[in-house]
Structure formats: structure tokens, C-alpha cells
Amino acid sequence: MMANRPTAVSVKPTEDYHLLVTFDNREQRLFDVSPYIRGNWFGQLRDKALFDKVRIGGLSVEWPDGQDICPDRLYYDSIPI
């Protein structure tokens, strides 16, 4: 049986469009959002004021307009720090 992936419990935006995420296993990881910031919908996150409004939403992170990152991607594609 595969263990469940850790879930995000806190998030802090950085100046360079990364997220410092703390997971429920106390691990801190850095996730680069910049490759996602394109197109009309995710492109709105280029606005730093909106990007900085990131928050925990369910098992992952989300922004006020509904943009979110898949929980698996948030964990497995981030870098441990």
C-alpha cells in the first residue's frame, strides 16, 4: 500500500514567484510557480499583489480567483529546503 503524500499546512509567497510550503510532516519545500504563469487565467498571477494572496485550500494551495496547484505536483515537483 502506498503512503499518502503530505499535505500543505502553510504557504508563503516569495519575490521570485516561488512558494515556500510547509507540509503536515513538517517538511518545508520550495515550489516554482513561474512555469505555470501563462495564458489568460494563470497569467493573472503575474500581478504580484494577486500572487501574494496565495493560501491553503483543501489539500494544496489556491488563489482568490480559483487558480490552484495539484497537491501531488505541489509536493513531488518541489525542492526540499
HELIX and SHEET records of a PDB file:
HELIX    1   1 SER A   34  TYR A   36  5                                   3    
HELIX    2   2 PHE A   42  ARG A   46  5                                   5    
HELIX    3   3 LYS A   48  PHE A   51  1                                   4    
HELIX    4   4 PRO A   71  TYR A   76  1                                   6    
SHEET    1   A 4 ALA A   8  PRO A  13  0                                        
SHEET    2   A 4 HIS A  18  PHE A  23 -1                                        
SHEET    3   A 4 GLN A  28  ASP A  32 -1                                        
SHEET    4   A 4 ILE A  79  PRO A  80 -1                                        
SHEET    1   B 2 ARG A  55  GLY A  57  0                                        
SHEET    2   B 2 SER A  60  GLU A  62 -1                                        
END                                                                             
